[in-house]
């Protein structure tokens, strides 16, 4: 796909995102409403989309273990690189390091990758395995570190905090929807057509609503480009450029991934930092301002670079 074609594909993405920014800036729709739209997408629409598509998918084709292994290896190297750089910069708090690892390695699947993949490829199916890996492995590690580093009344002992971390990671609507779809698919269980139609109807709204919510959020808080710190620039450079290049090299050269799957994995790695980073930062009171800046700025940088990545990988 050429650069012009990729830009054309991004028009619906930019429209939903840009109108959200415009309406929030002009106060036609209050920026605070972004949370309601985001909750609808995260808790309902995206899980409906994931459930219906995973249930109907060919799991043998969906779970390409060479591709998933390559992405996991690239993510592990990226985690080590960000952790080492954070330690070299003088960070000693494990929670602060974990937050930066999440900023540099995790990707925005629900609010960004799903709508972009639907726009580019007509399906978000290639995201499902990476989403499960991210939530069940990467997020679990980050939450565990945050919980274990938590102190204060009612926080409980290490075992209780770790148990709470595991539960918080595994009972999210996204994970439950994916696991339900996989289980019913493997069992060849019959799901009534009316339920699948309902899930499809709701799921079709996930893409525009998620992007609109992100635009509302950005329009509400504004964007301070001049105030970008060196640390923010380093995290943006790693997330939007270094990590996709690493995924390309590891998956392609080391694991022999070719064709569509290599394109999928590089584009997934090029997605912005997830909004969950800001949620975690608020919850655990670690790097709140840094998190908000990286989430918003990486979203804009990723949107601008996506056509270039698509053209480069598809060449």
C-alpha positions in Angstrom: 0.0 0.0 0.0 1.5 3.3 -1.1 1.7 6.5 1.0 -1.2 8.2 -0.7 -3.4 5.1 -0.3 -2.4 4.9 3.4 -3.3 8.6 3.9 -6.7 8.0 2.3 -7.3 5.1 4.7 -6.5 7.4 7.6 -9.1 9.9 6.7 -11.9 8.3 8.7 -9.5 7.9 11.7 -8.5 11.6 11.5 -12.1 12.7 11.1 -13.4 10.9 14.2 -10.3 12.0 16.2 -10.2 15.6 14.8 -14.0 16.3 15.3 -13.6 15.2 18.9 -10.7 17.7 19.4 -12.7 20.5 17.6 -15.9 20.0 19.6 -14.0 19.9 22.9 -12.0 23.0 22.0 -15.2 24.9 21.1 -16.9 23.5 24.2 -19.8 22.1 22.1 -19.2 18.8 23.9 -17.6 19.0 27.3 -14.2 17.4 27.4 -15.2 15.6 30.6 -17.6 13.5 28.4 -14.6 11.8 27.0 -14.6 9.5 30.0 -18.2 8.3 29.3 -17.4 7.7 25.6 -14.1 5.9 26.5 -15.9 3.8 29.1 -18.5 2.8 26.6 -15.8 1.7 24.1 -13.6 0.0 26.7 -16.2 -1.7 28.8 -18.8 -2.6 26.1 -18.2 -1.9 22.4 -14.7 -3.2 22.0 -15.4 -6.4 24.1 -18.4 -7.1 21.9 -16.3 -6.6 18.8 -13.6 -8.9 20.1 -16.0 -11.7 21.3 -17.9 -11.9 18.0 -14.8 -11.9 15.8 -12.7 -14.3 17.9 -15.7 -16.7 18.1 -16.0 -16.8 14.3 -12.3 -16.8 13.6 -10.0 -19.6 12.4 -7.9 -19.8 15.6 -5.1 -21.8 13.8 -4.6 -18.9 11.5 -5.2 -16.2 14.1 -2.6 -17.5 16.6 0.5 -17.7 14.5 3.0 -18.8 17.2 6.1 -17.8 15.3 4.7 -14.2 14.9 3.5 -14.1 18.5 6.9 -15.4 19.7 8.7 -12.8 17.7 6.6 -10.0 19.1 7.1 -11.3 22.6 10.9 -11.5 22.1 10.9 -7.9 20.7 8.8 -6.7 23.7 11.2 -8.4 26.1 14.2 -6.7 24.6 12.3 -3.4 24.6 11.5 -3.8 28.3 15.1 -4.5 29.1 16.2 -1.5 27.2 13.8 0.9 28.8 14.5 -0.5 32.3 18.3 -0.2 31.8 18.0 3.4 30.4 15.8 4.4 33.4 18.3 2.9 35.9 21.1 4.7 34.1 19.2 8.0 34.4 19.1 7.5 38.2 15.6 6.1 38.8 15.6 3.8 41.8 11.8 3.5 42.5 10.7 0.2 40.8 7.2 1.7 40.2 8.7 4.7 38.3 10.7 2.3 36.2 7.7 0.1 35.5 5.7 3.1 34.5 8.3 4.1 31.9 8.5 0.5 30.6 4.7 0.6 30.1 5.1 4.0 28.3 7.7 2.7 25.9 6.5 -0.9 25.2 2.8 -1.2 25.7 0.5 -0.2 22.9 -3.0 1.4 22.7 -5.0 -1.6 21.4 -8.6 -0.8 22.3 -8.8 2.9 21.5 -6.3 3.2 18.6 -5.1 -0.1 17.1 -8.6 -1.6 16.7 -10.0 1.3 14.8 -6.9 1.7 12.7 -6.7 -1.9 11.8 -10.4 -2.0 10.9 -9.8 1.0 8.6 -6.6 -0.4 7.0 -7.4 -4.1 6.7 -11.1 -4.4 7.4 -10.5 -6.5 10.5 -8.8 -6.2 13.9 -8.2 -9.9 14.3 -4.4 -9.8 14.2 -4.5 -7.6 17.3 -6.2 -10.3 19.5 -3.1 -12.4 20.3 -1.0 -9.4 21.0 -3.8 -7.9 23.2 -3.9 -11.1 25.3 -0.1 -11.2 25.6 -0.1 -7.5 26.6 -2.9 -7.7 29.2 -2.0 -11.1 30.6 1.8 -10.7 30.7 3.0 -7.1 30.3 0.2 -5.4 32.2 0.2 -8.1 34.9 3.9 -7.4 35.6 3.4 -3.7 35.7 0.4 -3.9 38.0 2.2 -6.4 40.2 5.2 -4.0 40.7 2.8 -1.1 41.4 0.8 -3.1 43.9 3.9 -4.6 45.6 5.4 -1.1 45.9 2.3 0.3 47.4 2.3 1.1 51.1 -0.1 2.5 53.6 -3.2 1.5 55.6 -5.3 -1.2 54.0 -2.8 -2.1 51.3 -2.3 -5.5 52.9 0.8 -7.8 52.7 2.8 -8.7 49.5 0.7 -11.8 48.8 -2.6 -9.9 49.1 -1.3 -7.1 46.8 0.0 -9.6 44.3 -3.3 -11.5 44.3 -5.1 -8.2 43.7 -2.8 -7.4 40.8 -3.5 -10.7 39.1 -7.3 -10.4 39.6 -7.3 -6.8 38.3 -5.4 -7.9 35.1 -7.5 -11.0 34.3 -11.0 -9.7 34.9 -11.0 -6.8 32.5 -13.8 -6.9 29.9 -11.3 -7.1 27.1 -9.7 -10.2 28.5 -13.0 -11.8 29.5 -14.4 -11.2 26.0 -11.3 -12.7 24.3 -11.2 -15.7 26.5 -15.0 -16.4 26.1 -14.6 -16.2 22.3 -11.7 -18.5 22.3 -13.3 -21.1 24.6 -16.6 -21.2 22.7 -14.7 -21.4 19.5 -12.7 -24.3 20.7 -15.7 -26.1 22.0 -17.7 -25.4 18.8 -20.5 -24.2 21.1 -23.5 -22.8 19.4 -24.1 -19.1 20.1 -27.5 -17.9 19.0 -27.4 -15.7 15.9 -29.3 -12.9 17.7 -26.5 -12.6 20.2 -23.8 -12.5 17.5 -25.8 -9.9 15.5 -26.2 -7.8 18.7 -22.5 -8.1 19.4 -21.7 -7.1 15.8 -24.1 -4.1 16.0 -22.5 -2.8 19.2 -19.0 -3.7 18.1 -19.2 -1.6 14.9 -19.4 1.5 17.0 -16.2 0.7 18.9 -13.8 2.3 16.3 -15.4 5.8 15.8 -16.4 6.1 19.5 -12.9 5.3 20.8 -11.3 7.7 18.5 -13.9 10.4 19.2 -13.2 9.9 23.0 -9.5 10.3 22.5 -10.1 13.5 20.5 -12.3 14.9 23.2 -9.7 14.2 25.8 -6.9 15.9 23.8 -9.1 18.9 23.0 -9.9 19.3 26.7 -6.3 19.2 28.1 -4.6 20.9 25.2 -1.1 20.1 24.0 2.1 21.9 25.2 4.7 21.1 22.5 7.2 23.7 23.8 7.2 22.2 27.2 8.2 18.7 26.1 11.0 17.4 28.3 14.0 15.4 27.2 12.6 12.4 29.0 9.3 12.7 27.1 11.2 13.0 23.8 13.2 9.9 24.7 10.1 7.9 25.5 8.3 9.2 22.3 11.3 8.3 20.2 11.5 4.8 21.6 7.8 4.1 21.4 7.1 5.5 18.0 10.4 4.7 16.2 12.7 2.4 18.1 10.2 -0.2 19.2 8.6 -0.7 15.7 12.1 -1.0 14.2 13.1 -3.5 16.9 9.9 -5.5 16.2 10.7 -5.4 12.5 14.2 -6.7 13.0 13.4 -9.4 15.6 10.3 -10.7 13.9 11.6 -10.6 10.4 15.3 -11.4 10.8 15.3 -13.7 13.8 11.9 -15.4 13.7 11.5 -15.4 9.9 8.0 -13.7 10.0 7.1 -12.6 6.5 4.2 -11.1 4.5 1.0 -9.8 6.2 2.0 -10.8 9.7 5.2 -8.8 9.6 3.2 -5.8 8.5 0.7 -6.4 11.3 3.3 -6.7 14.1 5.3 -3.6 13.0 2.1 -1.5 12.9 1.0 -2.8 16.3 4.4 -1.9 17.8 4.0 1.6 16.2 0.8 2.3 18.0 0.8 4.9 20.7 1.2 4.5 24.5 -2.1 3.3 26.0 -4.4 5.5 28.0 -4.1 2.9 30.8 -0.7 4.4 31.6 -2.4 7.6 32.8 -4.9 5.6 34.8 -2.2 3.6 36.5 -0.2 6.8 37.2 -3.2 8.4 38.9 -4.1 5.2 40.8 -0.5 4.7 42.2 0.5 8.4 42.3 3.6 7.9 40.1 4.6 10.2 37.2 1.1 11.6 36.5 2.2 14.6 34.4 4.7 12.5 32.4 2.1 9.9 31.7 -0.5 12.3 30.5 2.0 14.0 28.2 3.3 10.8 26.7 -0.2 9.3 26.1 -1.3 12.4 24.2 1.9 13.2 22.3 2.5 9.6 21.3 -1.0 9.4 19.9 -0.3 12.4 17.6 3.1 11.2 16.5 1.9 7.7 15.8 -1.0 9.0 13.7 1.5 11.0 11.6 4.0 8.1 11.2 1.5 5.3 10.5 1.4 5.9 6.7 5.2 5.9 6.6 5.4 2.6 8.5 2.7 1.0 6.4 4.5 2.0 3.2 7.9 0.9 4.5 6.8 -2.5 5.7 4.7 -3.2 2.6 7.5 -2.2 0.2 
